[in-house]
């Protein structure tokens, strides 16, 4: 079982700040392949929005972690 996560790093007051986020939908995936498929979709959707609004970012990582029983 897997869940999505995101780490987003942006420039704040001339310093890079990174924040880790859990998936807001809290969806649990049965297999890694489906989780990675959604992670790729979200990554490209997010970076397209940043590009469209000319919003700079340092790094965006969207991936999958194993979900524990409390997820």
N, C-alpha and C positions, 0 to 999 in steps of 0.2 A: 504494500500500500504506500502511496506517495502523495505529497502535497507540494504546491507551488510556493516559491519564495522569490523575492526580488531584493537586490541591493542596488540603490541608486546613489551615485556620487555627483554632487554639483558644487560649483564654486560659490562660496559664501564669504563675503568680506575678504577676498583674496586668499582664502584657504579652502581646500577641498574637504567637504563634509559628506560622509557616507551614512546612509540610513538603511536598515534592514526592515523589510516588510513581509508579513505573512499574507497569503492569499485572502483577499477580502470576501471571496465567496466560500472559503473554507471547504472547497471540494476535495474529496479524497479519491484518488485514482487507484484502480485495481492493479494497473501495470504501468511500468516506467515509460513505455512507448507512447501511450496516450497522454501522460503528463508532459513529456517532452514535446509532443505535438502542440499542446496548448501553450507551453512556455515559449516556443518559437513564435507562435501567432501573436502572443502578447508582447514579445520583444519587438517585433517589426511594427506592430500597431503603435506601441509607445514611442519608438524612435521616429516613426513617420509623423506623429503629432509634434514632437519636439522640433523636427525639421520644418514642418509646415509653419509653426509659430516662431521659427528662428530662435529657439530656446537652447542655450548651450548646456551641455552636460559633460562631465568628465568620464563617467562610466556607468553602464546599466548592465546588471547581470540578472537574468531571470532563469530559474532552473527548478529542479525537483529535489526534494529531500524525502527520506523515508519518514512516513507518518507513524508516530507512536500511538499507543492506545488512548492517550488523552487528547489527540488531535481531533 
